[in-house]
Amino acid sequence: MFKFEDTNRKADLRRKNSIIDEIKYSQIDTKACMVTLAVFIVLLLSVLSIVVAANPYVI
């Protein structure tokens, strides 16, 4: 009359990865990321210095 299904629950025992583990064990080149970040910071500072030189009351 009724069809019973398996009611067993299975726990997920796999280790949860953190972001630090993903960065460590992935194939991402960290030196290239640091260089890219440094270039963006230099560009941001240069744009900010041009804006401040044009109008010193911005900051």
HTML snippet that shows the backbone in 3Dmol.js (N, CA, C, O; Angstrom):
<script src="https://3Dmol.org/build/3Dmol-min.js"></script>
<div id="view" style="width:600px;height:400px;position:relative"></div>
<script>
const pdb = `
ATOM      1  N   MET A   1       0.813  -1.186   0.000  1.00  0.00           N
ATOM      2  CA  MET A   1       0.000   0.000   0.000  1.00  0.00           C
ATOM      3  C   MET A   1       0.864   1.262   0.000  1.00  0.00           C
ATOM      4  O   MET A   1       0.724   2.110  -0.881  1.00  0.00           O
ATOM      5  N   PHE A   2       1.774   1.389   1.004  1.00  0.00           N
ATOM      6  CA  PHE A   2       2.683   2.526   1.043  1.00  0.00           C
ATOM      7  C   PHE A   2       4.073   2.067   0.652  1.00  0.00           C
ATOM      8  O   PHE A   2       4.492   0.952   0.963  1.00  0.00           O
ATOM      9  N   LYS A   3       4.768   2.937  -0.026  1.00  0.00           N
ATOM     10  CA  LYS A   3       6.138   2.602  -0.424  1.00  0.00           C
ATOM     11  C   LYS A   3       7.095   3.379   0.479  1.00  0.00           C
ATOM     12  O   LYS A   3       7.168   4.606   0.400  1.00  0.00           O
ATOM     13  N   PHE A   4       7.826   2.670   1.333  1.00  0.00           N
ATOM     14  CA  PHE A   4       8.763   3.317   2.242  1.00  0.00           C
ATOM     15  C   PHE A   4      10.123   3.426   1.586  1.00  0.00           C
ATOM     16  O   PHE A   4      10.616   2.483   0.967  1.00  0.00           O
ATOM     17  N   GLU A   5      10.715   4.592   1.735  1.00  0.00           N
ATOM     18  CA  GLU A   5      12.054   4.796   1.183  1.00  0.00           C
ATOM     19  C   GLU A   5      13.071   4.739   2.305  1.00  0.00           C
ATOM     20  O   GLU A   5      12.716   4.803   3.482  1.00  0.00           O
ATOM     21  N   ASP A   6      14.316   4.622   1.942  1.00  0.00           N
ATOM     22  CA  ASP A   6      15.396   4.557   2.930  1.00  0.00           C
ATOM     23  C   ASP A   6      15.485   5.903   3.659  1.00  0.00           C
ATOM     24  O   ASP A   6      15.615   6.946   3.019  1.00  0.00           O
ATOM     25  N   THR A   7      15.416   5.883   4.976  1.00  0.00           N
ATOM     26  CA  THR A   7      15.448   7.116   5.761  1.00  0.00           C
ATOM     27  C   THR A   7      16.785   7.329   6.443  1.00  0.00           C
ATOM     28  O   THR A   7      16.901   8.204   7.302  1.00  0.00           O
ATOM     29  N   ASN A   8      17.786   6.564   6.090  1.00  0.00           N
ATOM     30  CA  ASN A   8      19.110   6.756   6.687  1.00  0.00           C
ATOM     31  C   ASN A   8      19.705   8.064   6.209  1.00  0.00           C
ATOM     32  O   ASN A   8      19.605   8.413   5.033  1.00  0.00           O
ATOM     33  N   ARG A   9      20.324   8.785   7.129  1.00  0.00           N
ATOM     34  CA  ARG A   9      20.979  10.040   6.773  1.00  0.00           C
ATOM     35  C   ARG A   9      22.475   9.828   6.810  1.00  0.00           C
ATOM     36  O   ARG A   9      22.999   9.170   7.710  1.00  0.00           O
ATOM     37  N   LYS A  10      23.141  10.372   5.855  1.00  0.00           N
ATOM     38  CA  LYS A  10      24.590  10.236   5.782  1.00  0.00           C
ATOM     39  C   LYS A  10      25.221  11.600   6.000  1.00  0.00           C
ATOM     40  O   LYS A  10      24.847  12.582   5.359  1.00  0.00           O
ATOM     41  N   ALA A  11      26.182  11.647   6.911  1.00  0.00           N
ATOM     42  CA  ALA A  11      26.861  12.904   7.215  1.00  0.00           C
ATOM     43  C   ALA A  11      27.954  13.157   6.186  1.00  0.00           C
ATOM     44  O   ALA A  11      28.599  12.229   5.698  1.00  0.00           O
ATOM     45  N   ASP A  12      28.143  14.406   5.875  1.00  0.00           N
ATOM     46  CA  ASP A  12      29.220  14.797   4.973  1.00  0.00           C
ATOM     47  C   ASP A  12      30.481  14.994   5.803  1.00  0.00           C
ATOM     48  O   ASP A  12      30.627  16.018   6.470  1.00  0.00           O
ATOM     49  N   LEU A  13      31.378  14.040   5.769  1.00  0.00           N
ATOM     50  CA  LEU A  13      32.575  14.071   6.617  1.00  0.00           C
ATOM     51  C   LEU A  13      33.787  14.644   5.896  1.00  0.00           C
ATOM     52  O   LEU A  13      34.902  14.609   6.416  1.00  0.00           O
ATOM     53  N   ARG A  14      33.565  15.172   4.696  1.00  0.00           N
ATOM     54  CA  ARG A  14      34.692  15.758   3.989  1.00  0.00           C
ATOM     55  C   ARG A  14      35.139  17.039   4.680  1.00  0.00           C
ATOM     56  O   ARG A  14      34.334  17.766   5.262  1.00  0.00           O
ATOM     57  N   ARG A  15      36.421  17.293   4.603  1.00  0.00           N
ATOM     58  CA  ARG A  15      36.976  18.474   5.250  1.00  0.00           C
ATOM     59  C   ARG A  15      36.548  19.718   4.496  1.00  0.00           C
ATOM     60  O   ARG A  15      36.619  19.768   3.268  1.00  0.00           O
ATOM     61  N   LYS A  16      36.112  20.706   5.226  1.00  0.00           N
ATOM     62  CA  LYS A  16      35.727  21.965   4.605  1.00  0.00           C
ATOM     63  C   LYS A  16      36.979  22.800   4.362  1.00  0.00           C
ATOM     64  O   LYS A  16      37.773  23.023   5.276  1.00  0.00           O
ATOM     65  N   ASN A  17      37.148  23.251   3.147  1.00  0.00           N
ATOM     66  CA  ASN A  17      38.346  24.010   2.788  1.00  0.00           C
ATOM     67  C   ASN A  17      38.159  25.476   3.134  1.00  0.00           C
ATOM     68  O   ASN A  17      37.092  26.053   2.923  1.00  0.00           O
ATOM     69  N   SER A  18      39.210  26.060   3.665  1.00  0.00           N
ATOM     70  CA  SER A  18      39.180  27.493   3.923  1.00  0.00           C
ATOM     71  C   SER A  18      39.791  28.224   2.726  1.00  0.00           C
ATOM     72  O   SER A  18      40.354  27.597   1.828  1.00  0.00           O
ATOM     73  N   ILE A  19      39.676  29.526   2.722  1.00  0.00           N
ATOM     74  CA  ILE A  19      40.222  30.324   1.615  1.00  0.00           C
ATOM     75  C   ILE A  19      41.742  30.238   1.614  1.00  0.00           C
ATOM     76  O   ILE A  19      42.362  30.240   0.551  1.00  0.00           O
ATOM     77  N   ILE A  20      42.343  30.162   2.791  1.00  0.00           N
ATOM     78  CA  ILE A  20      43.809  30.069   2.874  1.00  0.00           C
ATOM     79  C   ILE A  20      44.297  28.775   2.230  1.00  0.00           C
ATOM     80  O   ILE A  20      45.305  28.774   1.523  1.00  0.00           O
ATOM     81  N   ASP A  21      43.583  27.667   2.471  1.00  0.00           N
ATOM     82  CA  ASP A  21      43.953  26.402   1.827  1.00  0.00           C
ATOM     83  C   ASP A  21      43.800  26.482   0.324  1.00  0.00           C
ATOM     84  O   ASP A  21      44.630  25.953  -0.415  1.00  0.00           O
ATOM     85  N   GLU A  22      42.753  27.135  -0.135  1.00  0.00           N
ATOM     86  CA  GLU A  22      42.545  27.271  -1.578  1.00  0.00           C
ATOM     87  C   GLU A  22      43.672  28.073  -2.216  1.00  0.00           C
ATOM     88  O   GLU A  22      44.127  27.739  -3.310  1.00  0.00           O
ATOM     89  N   ILE A  23      44.123  29.126  -1.542  1.00  0.00           N
ATOM     90  CA  ILE A  23      45.206  29.936  -2.093  1.00  0.00           C
ATOM     91  C   ILE A  23      46.520  29.169  -2.072  1.00  0.00           C
ATOM     92  O   ILE A  23      47.297  29.240  -3.024  1.00  0.00           O
ATOM     93  N   LYS A  24      46.774  28.430  -0.985  1.00  0.00           N
ATOM     94  CA  LYS A  24      48.032  27.693  -0.864  1.00  0.00           C
ATOM     95  C   LYS A  24      48.163  26.608  -1.924  1.00  0.00           C
ATOM     96  O   LYS A  24      49.208  26.485  -2.563  1.00  0.00           O
ATOM     97  N   TYR A  25      47.111  25.826  -2.114  1.00  0.00           N
ATOM     98  CA  TYR A  25      47.211  24.641  -2.948  1.00  0.00           C
ATOM     99  C   TYR A  25      46.684  24.824  -4.362  1.00  0.00           C
ATOM    100  O   TYR A  25      46.651  23.867  -5.136  1.00  0.00           O
ATOM    101  N   SER A  26      46.276  26.023  -4.710  1.00  0.00           N
ATOM    102  CA  SER A  26      45.859  26.247  -6.085  1.00  0.00           C
ATOM    103  C   SER A  26      47.076  26.620  -6.922  1.00  0.00           C
ATOM    104  O   SER A  26      48.161  26.840  -6.384  1.00  0.00           O
ATOM    105  N   GLN A  27      46.901  26.688  -8.197  1.00  0.00           N
ATOM    106  CA  GLN A  27      48.011  26.978  -9.093  1.00  0.00           C
ATOM    107  C   GLN A  27      48.108  28.463  -9.419  1.00  0.00           C
ATOM    108  O   GLN A  27      48.669  28.838 -10.448  1.00  0.00           O
ATOM    109  N   ILE A  28      47.565  29.310  -8.551  1.00  0.00           N
ATOM    110  CA  ILE A  28      47.609  30.752  -8.778  1.00  0.00           C
ATOM    111  C   ILE A  28      48.995  31.265  -8.412  1.00  0.00           C
ATOM    112  O   ILE A  28      49.518  30.947  -7.344  1.00  0.00           O
ATOM    113  N   ASP A  29      49.582  32.050  -9.289  1.00  0.00           N
ATOM    114  CA  ASP A  29      50.894  32.620  -9.041  1.00  0.00           C
ATOM    115  C   ASP A  29      50.730  33.854  -8.155  1.00  0.00           C
ATOM    116  O   ASP A  29      50.196  34.873  -8.594  1.00  0.00           O
ATOM    117  N   THR A  30      51.190  33.759  -6.907  1.00  0.00           N
ATOM    118  CA  THR A  30      50.972  34.860  -5.962  1.00  0.00           C
ATOM    119  C   THR A  30      51.835  36.074  -6.300  1.00  0.00           C
ATOM    120  O   THR A  30      51.437  37.205  -6.021  1.00  0.00           O
ATOM    121  N   LYS A  31      52.997  35.860  -6.891  1.00  0.00           N
ATOM    122  CA  LYS A  31      53.847  37.002  -7.250  1.00  0.00           C
ATOM    123  C   LYS A  31      53.184  37.856  -8.331  1.00  0.00           C
ATOM    124  O   LYS A  31      53.243  39.085  -8.284  1.00  0.00           O
ATOM    125  N   ALA A  32      52.563  37.207  -9.289  1.00  0.00           N
ATOM    126  CA  ALA A  32      51.857  37.955 -10.337  1.00  0.00           C
ATOM    127  C   ALA A  32      50.675  38.720  -9.755  1.00  0.00           C
ATOM    128  O   ALA A  32      50.389  39.837 -10.185  1.00  0.00           O
ATOM    129  N   CYS A  33      49.993  38.134  -8.788  1.00  0.00           N
ATOM    130  CA  CYS A  33      48.875  38.839  -8.144  1.00  0.00           C
ATOM    131  C   CYS A  33      49.373  40.043  -7.360  1.00  0.00           C
ATOM    132  O   CYS A  33      48.726  41.090  -7.358  1.00  0.00           O
ATOM    133  N   MET A  34      50.518  39.908  -6.692  1.00  0.00           N
ATOM    134  CA  MET A  34      51.072  41.026  -5.926  1.00  0.00           C
ATOM    135  C   MET A  34      51.499  42.161  -6.851  1.00  0.00           C
ATOM    136  O   MET A  34      51.294  43.333  -6.535  1.00  0.00           O
ATOM    137  N   VAL A  35      52.092  41.814  -7.993  1.00  0.00           N
ATOM    138  CA  VAL A  35      52.503  42.837  -8.955  1.00  0.00           C
ATOM    139  C   VAL A  35      51.287  43.560  -9.510  1.00  0.00           C
ATOM    140  O   VAL A  35      51.296  44.784  -9.637  1.00  0.00           O
ATOM    141  N   THR A  36      50.246  42.817  -9.841  1.00  0.00           N
ATOM    142  CA  THR A  36      49.022  43.424 -10.354  1.00  0.00           C
ATOM    143  C   THR A  36      48.389  44.342  -9.310  1.00  0.00           C
ATOM    144  O   THR A  36      47.933  45.438  -9.636  1.00  0.00           O
ATOM    145  N   LEU A  37      48.363  43.897  -8.068  1.00  0.00           N
ATOM    146  CA  LEU A  37      47.818  44.727  -6.995  1.00  0.00           C
ATOM    147  C   LEU A  37      48.637  45.997  -6.810  1.00  0.00           C
ATOM    148  O   LEU A  37      48.072  47.071  -6.604  1.00  0.00           O
ATOM    149  N   ALA A  38      49.959  45.889  -6.880  1.00  0.00           N
ATOM    150  CA  ALA A  38      50.819  47.068  -6.743  1.00  0.00           C
ATOM    151  C   ALA A  38      50.582  48.054  -7.884  1.00  0.00           C
ATOM    152  O   ALA A  38      50.564  49.264  -7.659  1.00  0.00           O
ATOM    153  N   VAL A  39      50.402  47.556  -9.097  1.00  0.00           N
ATOM    154  CA  VAL A  39      50.149  48.428 -10.245  1.00  0.00           C
ATOM    155  C   VAL A  39      48.821  49.170 -10.071  1.00  0.00           C
ATOM    156  O   VAL A  39      48.735  50.366 -10.350  1.00  0.00           O
ATOM    157  N   PHE A  40      47.791  48.463  -9.612  1.00  0.00           N
ATOM    158  CA  PHE A  40      46.503  49.120  -9.380  1.00  0.00           C
ATOM    159  C   PHE A  40      46.604  50.187  -8.293  1.00  0.00           C
ATOM    160  O   PHE A  40      45.988  51.246  -8.407  1.00  0.00           O
ATOM    161  N   ILE A  41      47.371  49.916  -7.248  1.00  0.00           N
ATOM    162  CA  ILE A  41      47.529  50.909  -6.175  1.00  0.00           C
ATOM    163  C   ILE A  41      48.267  52.137  -6.690  1.00  0.00           C
ATOM    164  O   ILE A  41      47.895  53.265  -6.366  1.00  0.00           O
ATOM    165  N   VAL A  42      49.311  51.930  -7.489  1.00  0.00           N
ATOM    166  CA  VAL A  42      50.046  53.071  -8.056  1.00  0.00           C
ATOM    167  C   VAL A  42      49.144  53.897  -8.969  1.00  0.00           C
ATOM    168  O   VAL A  42      49.182  55.127  -8.929  1.00  0.00           O
ATOM    169  N   LEU A  43      48.339  53.234  -9.788  1.00  0.00           N
ATOM    170  CA  LEU A  43      47.411  53.965 -10.655  1.00  0.00           C
ATOM    171  C   LEU A  43      46.375  54.741  -9.846  1.00  0.00           C
ATOM    172  O   LEU A  43      46.048  55.880 -10.177  1.00  0.00           O
ATOM    173  N   LEU A  44      45.868  54.127  -8.797  1.00  0.00           N
ATOM    174  CA  LEU A  44      44.895  54.810  -7.945  1.00  0.00           C
ATOM    175  C   LEU A  44      45.514  56.028  -7.266  1.00  0.00           C
ATOM    176  O   LEU A  44      44.887  57.086  -7.204  1.00  0.00           O
ATOM    177  N   LEU A  45      46.725  55.891  -6.763  1.00  0.00           N
ATOM    178  CA  LEU A  45      47.385  57.015  -6.108  1.00  0.00           C
ATOM    179  C   LEU A  45      47.715  58.126  -7.101  1.00  0.00           C
ATOM    180  O   LEU A  45      47.642  59.305  -6.753  1.00  0.00           O
ATOM    181  N   SER A  46      48.077  57.768  -8.329  1.00  0.00           N
ATOM    182  CA  SER A  46      48.378  58.804  -9.318  1.00  0.00           C
ATOM    183  C   SER A  46      47.118  59.562  -9.715  1.00  0.00           C
ATOM    184  O   SER A  46      47.160  60.783  -9.865  1.00  0.00           O
ATOM    185  N   VAL A  47      46.006  58.868  -9.886  1.00  0.00           N
ATOM    186  CA  VAL A  47      44.748  59.545 -10.198  1.00  0.00           C
ATOM    187  C   VAL A  47      44.321  60.424  -9.024  1.00  0.00           C
ATOM    188  O   VAL A  47      43.846  61.542  -9.225  1.00  0.00           O
ATOM    189  N   LEU A  48      44.490  59.926  -7.809  1.00  0.00           N
ATOM    190  CA  LEU A  48      44.128  60.712  -6.628  1.00  0.00           C
ATOM    191  C   LEU A  48      44.989  61.959  -6.502  1.00  0.00           C
ATOM    192  O   LEU A  48      44.492  63.019  -6.120  1.00  0.00           O
ATOM    193  N   SER A  49      46.280  61.844  -6.821  1.00  0.00           N
ATOM    194  CA  SER A  49      47.159  63.012  -6.725  1.00  0.00           C
ATOM    195  C   SER A  49      46.808  64.059  -7.779  1.00  0.00           C
ATOM    196  O   SER A  49      46.907  65.257  -7.515  1.00  0.00           O
ATOM    197  N   ILE A  50      46.397  63.620  -8.971  1.00  0.00           N
ATOM    198  CA  ILE A  50      45.992  64.569 -10.012  1.00  0.00           C
ATOM    199  C   ILE A  50      44.714  65.295  -9.600  1.00  0.00           C
ATOM    200  O   ILE A  50      44.589  66.501  -9.814  1.00  0.00           O
ATOM    201  N   VAL A  51      43.774  64.573  -9.016  1.00  0.00           N
ATOM    202  CA  VAL A  51      42.518  65.191  -8.584  1.00  0.00           C
ATOM    203  C   VAL A  51      42.765  66.184  -7.456  1.00  0.00           C
ATOM    204  O   VAL A  51      42.174  67.264  -7.444  1.00  0.00           O
ATOM    205  N   VAL A  52      43.625  65.834  -6.515  1.00  0.00           N
ATOM    206  CA  VAL A  52      43.907  66.721  -5.390  1.00  0.00           C
ATOM    207  C   VAL A  52      44.678  67.947  -5.851  1.00  0.00           C
ATOM    208  O   VAL A  52      44.465  69.038  -5.323  1.00  0.00           O
ATOM    209  N   ALA A  53      45.574  67.791  -6.828  1.00  0.00           N
ATOM    210  CA  ALA A  53      46.315  68.941  -7.337  1.00  0.00           C
ATOM    211  C   ALA A  53      45.371  69.910  -8.051  1.00  0.00           C
ATOM    212  O   ALA A  53      45.570  71.123  -7.995  1.00  0.00           O
ATOM    213  N   ALA A  54      44.368  69.392  -8.707  1.00  0.00           N
ATOM    214  CA  ALA A  54      43.418  70.268  -9.401  1.00  0.00           C
ATOM    215  C   ALA A  54      42.509  70.998  -8.416  1.00  0.00           C
ATOM    216  O   ALA A  54      42.171  72.163  -8.623  1.00  0.00           O
ATOM    217  N   ASN A  55      42.114  70.308  -7.345  1.00  0.00           N
ATOM    218  CA  ASN A  55      41.213  70.895  -6.360  1.00  0.00           C
ATOM    219  C   ASN A  55      41.665  70.445  -4.973  1.00  0.00           C
ATOM    220  O   ASN A  55      41.311  69.340  -4.560  1.00  0.00           O
ATOM    221  N   PRO A  56      42.421  71.241  -4.244  1.00  0.00           N
ATOM    222  CA  PRO A  56      42.984  70.796  -2.968  1.00  0.00           C
ATOM    223  C   PRO A  56      41.932  70.619  -1.863  1.00  0.00           C
ATOM    224  O   PRO A  56      42.253  70.078  -0.805  1.00  0.00           O
ATOM    225  N   TYR A  57      40.702  71.055  -2.077  1.00  0.00           N
ATOM    226  CA  TYR A  57      39.679  70.935  -1.051  1.00  0.00           C
ATOM    227  C   TYR A  57      38.898  69.615  -1.150  1.00  0.00           C
ATOM    228  O   TYR A  57      37.904  69.433  -0.447  1.00  0.00           O
ATOM    229  N   VAL A  58      39.340  68.704  -2.012  1.00  0.00           N
ATOM    230  CA  VAL A  58      38.648  67.417  -2.175  1.00  0.00           C
ATOM    231  C   VAL A  58      38.807  66.587  -0.912  1.00  0.00           C
ATOM    232  O   VAL A  58      37.852  65.960  -0.453  1.00  0.00           O
ATOM    233  N   ILE A  59      39.997  66.580  -0.353  1.00  0.00           N
ATOM    234  CA  ILE A  59      40.262  65.743   0.833  1.00  0.00           C
ATOM    235  C   ILE A  59      39.834  66.422   2.062  1.00  0.00           C
ATOM    236  O   ILE A  59      39.978  65.870   3.154  1.00  0.00           O
TER     237      ILE A  59
END
`;
const viewer = $3Dmol.createViewer("view");
viewer.addModel(pdb, "pdb");
viewer.setStyle({}, {cartoon: {color: "spectrum"}});
viewer.zoomTo();
viewer.render();
</script>
